[in-house]
Amino acid sequence: MTSALTRTSGRVTRRRDPTTAHLTSSTSSNHRPGVRDIYVAALRCCLVPALDSGIDKQQPSRTSGDNQRGAFPPSYGGGERSFADEARRAAEKLGLHVNVGEYGEASVNEGGTVRLAAGTLKSFRKLLAARVEIFRGAMKDPRTGTFARAGGRFLRERLVENFNPALLSDVKDLILCIGAYIDKELPKELSPEDHDKYLFLTAELFMAVIREAIQKAEPRSTVLSNPVLKEQDQLKVVLRSFLRIVPITGDSIMSSLSEWVRVVFELKKDEHYQCVAEVRKTCTEKSTFAELKAYLDAIVKDDCPGARVSDFQSRQAYEAWKQRETQLLQVLMQTFYQRFPNTIKNRASSTLDATAFLPADPRLYYRTLLEICVKHDLQSPARQDNAISLSKLSIAVLSECSLRWRLSKEFKDIAILDVLVTYYRLGLLIEDDLFPRFNQISKMSTGVNMWRVADRHYYISVLESLNAALHDKLRQFASMLGWKEKTPDGCNSTMQLIGLILATLRDDKAWQSEHPEWTEPGKLEELVREELLEAINARYRACSALVSGLSREIIRLTTSVKAVNSDITNYRLYFREPIFGMSVMLIAAETCLKYFILEMENMRFSLQGDFQIAEMLELYQVVKLLRDMCEESELPIVKNFDVESWFAPFISQWLTLTDQKWLEWVKSAVDVEKYEPYMPPVSMHSTSVMDIFTCFYGGLEFIEKLAWRESVKKDRLVKDFIKMMSKSLQEYAQMMWDEFEQIDNDNADKPLVFSSQSCIKINNLVAAHMKLNDILSKLVASNGGRRKIDMSAPRTEPEKEKSTISIKVIRAANLQACDWTTSDPYVVLSHAGSELHRTRVIDKNLNPAWNQTFQLYVPQSLRDNESFLDLLVYDKDIIGKDDLCGEASIFLRDSKFEDFLSHDVELNLKPQGKLFIRVMRKGEIDDVEFWVRKAEESVRFCLEDMVRVYAEQITRVARSTFSHVLSSGTTKSLWGIPLSLGSNSASVTPTLESVQAAIRPFLEYLDQNLGLFNETLDRHLNEYLIEFAPALAPPKKIVHEQIMKRTQTRAGKRGQEVKTMSRKEASKPSSTEKGGGGPVGSEAVEEELNRPSAVIKLLWYELLHLIEDTLSTFGADDKNKEERRNAAVALRNRSSSLPDGPVSAVVPPGVIKGNKVANNLAVGKLSPTEKRAVMWYDLIVEILKAVFTCEVDGVVCGYEVSELEEGRYQQVRKLLDGMVAELRRLEIEAK
């Protein structure tokens, strides 16, 4: 059978079947042999049906069942027939009655009838006239043009000035009148489809006018709720007589059976009508009655073909059938005679051969006709659900044919089951479609001994086909795991239905008589288990064949384990419920795990050396996952396989090999890095740190799960793991630092806007710091906690004869000004009077930062008094010898350097200033604590240096900007941007606008970087910076107020993004975001994300530091200048380079007291340029404060003013206030 059905997502859809597209003759090569014969036989039964359900209530009408175009209905506009005749004629075609009787003053809604009041119809007339005038300008459009023409004609002919409203009070009559006029005025050249389309569109315009008229004339009327006025489907029903294409549906009781036969067989109308004419010559009411009478006579004589005594299994069965069939025929004949009393005058004298038109093989004819009807109805676009059922007309046709062809009810039911089983075997139907019908027929099989012999044999053959189909499905059940259209519930339901159908088949009486072995206990379960095992084995063999082409054994093994894991998981998910008491998942797991353990044992020795850690860890993870799942399912087979013991030798081998490959490993993670936030705004780091720590966590989990017999081996493994991790992090930190080192080496005063990539790199190290702490806390805790480095442990250095010492010259502070108010410093590393290295020169800076590293080699034979390294700070001069700014020395043999760790050293320079360096003696100690600290410092120091580069770059630009705009001249350019600086006279007081315009490029540059930091830097950096600089912590009293105000700001937007996410994810640790202190509540996350980055506050302090240092150099002579600088430095050095809290009101003695200057002479001796600079800096501080506050539309984007005005700001503000007040006093005195 060639089927025209396809199934997608559980629904039967239509597909064109070329075998039944057109029927011309039974010998045509385009059609199946005998199809026309079946069509003629069915048509003969349906022209004069014997059953009431098939009565022809109308002659064959012109419909669109055959997709034929151009079948126009009779014209309603022929001649000059009156409109009332046209409306009544249309109403009669619809079976309606035009009632022009009762009429009232108000519109009424009586059931399905709506009667309009006279006022409403008059309002409709006025509104229609207005609409017609409007649409006369759009006559080219078929819709509006037809409305204008039909409406105008309607007004002229029907809605005249003194028209009778009673004739059009019924809304349906009014719609029919309108439909007739629309049908007349529609363009004749329109196709049938366009004709019907514009008919409805134009009618909708009229309906809109009717509804408007009702609302205007009767605002409180309820008639608008009537479906005729508000539903388009009802409008289509009323206007159906004007349609040129009227579809036939199988559930339409108005369709004729003969017409339905044409639709089912997809025959053209002309050919169908020709065939009807031929068949009617021999098929009349008399011939139909003769057939029924001949059938009854044959039964009475016990000589009915196919229903003789020998055709039944017993005489009793035959007699029961004979009695039922006789009673049925008698009733039918009596009913038929009552329907056609004038046609059949002599029932006894009929000489027609009643068996002449009986098909040669009625059972085959009926089976084929049933298949055609089922196929047609399943393809019908009118079907809205997935139920497999026949339409009413198809049932009527089949019932009529089965009666006339003398077929039993049992055969009809079995034939339907046969068709469904055939479609099921082709994959066009599913178990949900098959089971209800089979269950219904199987219940009837209890009386199988009363069936005809042929029906019983037919039923057994259908059951054999069904049994084969079900077992085929069981043998292929594993393939359901790969069906995209199969959901877990769908697969589970399918398996349960298969079991239910098999159980029903086992209990079927007819089946038991042919297969008594099925009644044996456990027989069916055994058969089902064999089929399941065959399917599982076949799927495993297929998977093994797929992985056999992989090059390396560990990859093949990992892929195979993944497949086993995936299959067992899917078996558990897709087949949750047991079938016949057997768990599909357990059967599959036991089978697959046998193969899995065999492969693992075979590869225990063949994998030596042929693996990488990522591959081995991946294998371990999938094996562990499989083991955990099996333990959860209580599978006893895995208890004999020790996962940890199997992996122990491989992890030891890996740690030995990894010590040489860690550099390549880290580089590979960085090479694929895109530096994009991993999960903004909660996790702003990128993927490289995730990749590295995923392996670390895998190794950590591996170590924690391994079953060690001796603690010494475990300690050794932990130490080797931390060592590998420490070296990897050192290299990773250096890779993140490279960009910052380039920025620092450029040392440019021109603005450099930092990239988001640089911020992501800082975020990566912040994440690395958090995750490292988490790993170390777990490893060290399992190893007895933190302790001192075991200095007696074996030690190794790069060279035995000499020590390698790394010295990083970081920065200097409070250097002596050798060029009047500044210096151009550089550092020389000297030993015994010989220069070893020197740093680059930093122009015009008394607080320079070099961040340069040098290597020194100290021979072991060098005596202690010879082991001092001199560090000399010089001022670079273009002319003459460089001036010495300061000097210090360091003892290289200091015992604190013997731990091979980095040490930050603060050296006091003579005569003034400080020099900060980092010293590390290269070497290794074979101790766990040594590698723990090595790992910690590699991340911490690099992170501190990165933040320092940010601060130093921005302060360099600020220093250059302030110096540039305060220099002499009235018009300057900054970074190529022309600036108007106003008058150079010290007597001219600068304004806020002039200062802001002068430093505008710097403000824009600063704002751009602050925005970048606020949007991109991870807020976990705040915690890190606050740990080393408590002054950066927010005051508790303003935190909550600040969070509430910052909902629409740059930081607030980050908080808004996390609100929906934090409640779901931030409250629980992510599977990939391990470490970091455990789960974080949503409120804490929102509060932290709303707070600005602490780097911004750090920059605020650094800019205040810059202004304070600059002001401290102002004075009449070098002595006064030095006193001021020393006083400011003394105050600043009370804490570190960063303040640790609000600065008290203590003011450097001899400089400022309250708002007055203690040393009036010093202020009075300021140069004009310095006086002007004081006035400028007084405004610059406030402008910078506004930038760091960043208030937009009343919303604070940065820090609150109260928070910025703490600490160093108070100190600088008092200094400026005192100097400005004194300058103004002196200016007044001078006047």
Summary of the structure (lengths in Angstrom):
residues: 1231
radius of gyration: 49.1
end to end distance: 117.5
largest distance: 151.1
contacts: 3806
relative contact order: 0.04
helix: 59%
strand: 9%
